[in-house]
Amino acid sequence: MHINSDYSQRVVLNQHDLPWISSPSLGVERRMLDRQGDEIAKATSIVRYQAGARFASHLHEFGEEILVLDGVFSDETGSYPAGTYIMNPPGSSHAPFSEEGCTLFVKLRHLGSEQLEREIVDTCSAEWFQGMVPGLTVMPLMRQGTGSTLVRWAHQTYFNPHKHYGGEEIFVVDGVFEDEHGRYPAGSWIRSPHLSLHQPFSKEGCTIFVKTGHLLDV
């Protein structure tokens, strides 16, 4: 299966416009943003667990990143409410479930040897740092290797034009993110290729998940 698998192409989707597709586990569904492979796949997805749904124990050969969008996600290590970021490194395994249901932003099989230890960030309480322009604050998430970051834009915040060496991926968590190419409300996913250029801003304010530099050697 190949969905938006050409990383040289810019892709813009809103997850709310996509159908839910059943997984092999009852009560677990996915909206597929990009994918290379069938059930074992390099993929970016929105994953929804119905209340009480469970997934069998499985290995993450090339790692996994999770951002809990709503509800409470659990595995044998604990329970993680909305706003939790989890990085499961290559070679890790778990048996996930959700007692009350949850929705997740998930990236699979894209991490490397520099990611060695599991990382968990409670974005509801972690510290925000001043960004490069007024009105912009950042929260580092993955600290090992090519990092993922949460970026918060106050209303009427404008950034400088810049290129993305190694590409950029954005998921709009809340609010409305914009650039000269369009307007992206909550649920939007934007993947921009190596050396793409834009000038982003937010008139209304927003929070976005950003990952950069990971689309060069794919």
Solvent accessible surface area in square Angstrom, and as a share of the most:
residue,aa,sasa,rsa
1,M,105,0.47
2,H,138,0.61
3,I,49,0.25
4,N,52,0.27
5,S,33,0.21
6,D,76,0.39
7,Y,27,0.10
8,S,72,0.47
9,Q,100,0.44
10,R,94,0.34
11,V,17,0.10
12,V,63,0.36
13,L,44,0.22
14,N,27,0.14
15,Q,12,0.05
16,H,111,0.50
17,D,118,0.61
18,L,40,0.20
19,P,92,0.58
20,W,61,0.21
21,I,73,0.37
22,S,85,0.55
23,S,15,0.10
24,P,95,0.59
25,S,20,0.13
26,L,172,0.86
27,G,22,0.21
28,V,3,0.02
29,E,37,0.16
30,R,27,0.10
31,R,32,0.12
32,M,17,0.07
33,L,0,0.00
34,D,5,0.03
35,R,6,0.02
36,Q,57,0.25
37,G,21,0.20
38,D,94,0.49
39,E,87,0.39
40,I,136,0.69
41,A,4,0.03
42,K,54,0.23
43,A,4,0.03
44,T,1,0.01
45,S,5,0.03
46,I,0,0.00
47,V,17,0.09
48,R,72,0.26
49,Y,12,0.05
50,Q,83,0.37
51,A,74,0.57
52,G,44,0.42
53,A,8,0.06
54,R,139,0.51
55,F,47,0.20
56,A,75,0.58
57,S,80,0.52
58,H,55,0.24
59,L,112,0.56
60,H,11,0.05
61,E,88,0.39
62,F,86,0.36
63,G,0,0.00
64,E,10,0.05
65,E,4,0.02
66,I,3,0.01
67,L,6,0.03
68,V,2,0.01
69,L,45,0.22
70,D,72,0.37
71,G,25,0.24
72,V,38,0.22
73,F,3,0.01
74,S,3,0.02
75,D,5,0.02
76,E,115,0.52
77,T,84,0.49
78,G,30,0.29
79,S,73,0.47
80,Y,21,0.08
81,P,72,0.45
82,A,41,0.31
83,G,15,0.14
84,T,5,0.03
85,Y,1,0.00
86,I,0,0.00
87,M,0,0.00
88,N,5,0.03
89,P,13,0.08
90,P,40,0.25
91,G,53,0.51
92,S,28,0.18
93,S,67,0.43
94,H,8,0.04
95,A,36,0.28
96,P,5,0.03
97,F,38,0.16
98,S,0,0.00
99,E,112,0.50
100,E,114,0.51
101,G,11,0.11
102,C,5,0.03
103,T,18,0.10
104,L,4,0.02
105,F,3,0.01
106,V,9,0.05
107,K,11,0.05
108,L,45,0.23
109,R,62,0.23
110,H,38,0.17
111,L,14,0.07
112,G,29,0.28
113,S,99,0.64
114,E,87,0.39
115,Q,7,0.03
116,L,134,0.67
117,E,124,0.56
118,R,77,0.28
119,E,23,0.10
120,I,81,0.41
121,V,20,0.12
122,D,68,0.35
123,T,15,0.09
124,C,103,0.62
125,S,88,0.57
126,A,35,0.27
127,E,116,0.52
128,W,58,0.20
129,F,93,0.39
130,Q,121,0.54
131,G,17,0.16
132,M,161,0.72
133,V,17,0.10
134,P,121,0.76
135,G,34,0.33
136,L,11,0.05
137,T,32,0.18
138,V,38,0.22
139,M,2,0.01
140,P,42,0.26
141,L,0,0.00
142,M,6,0.03
143,R,161,0.59
144,Q,39,0.17
145,G,46,0.45
146,T,52,0.30
147,G,27,0.26
148,S,1,0.01
149,T,37,0.21
150,L,11,0.05
151,V,14,0.08
152,R,98,0.36
153,W,13,0.04
154,A,49,0.38
155,H,128,0.57
156,Q,105,0.47
157,T,4,0.02
158,Y,107,0.41
159,F,30,0.12
160,N,80,0.41
161,P,82,0.51
162,H,52,0.23
163,K,130,0.55
164,H,10,0.04
165,Y,151,0.58
166,G,1,0.01
167,G,0,0.00
168,E,15,0.07
169,E,1,0.01
170,I,3,0.02
171,F,4,0.02
172,V,0,0.00
173,V,49,0.28
174,D,71,0.37
175,G,32,0.31
176,V,15,0.08
177,F,3,0.01
178,E,17,0.08
179,D,7,0.04
180,E,102,0.46
181,H,102,0.46
182,G,28,0.27
183,R,132,0.48
184,Y,10,0.04
185,P,57,0.36
186,A,39,0.31
187,G,3,0.03
188,S,3,0.02
189,W,0,0.00
190,I,7,0.03
191,R,1,0.00
192,S,8,0.05
193,P,23,0.14
194,H,64,0.28
195,L,91,0.45
196,S,24,0.16
197,L,97,0.49
198,H,11,0.05
199,Q,83,0.37
200,P,5,0.03
201,F,35,0.14
202,S,0,0.00
203,K,100,0.42
204,E,98,0.44
205,G,11,0.11
206,C,6,0.04
207,T,16,0.09
208,I,4,0.02
209,F,2,0.01
210,V,16,0.09
211,K,3,0.01
212,T,59,0.34
213,G,33,0.31
214,H,35,0.16
215,L,10,0.05
216,L,71,0.35
217,D,133,0.69
218,V,89,0.51
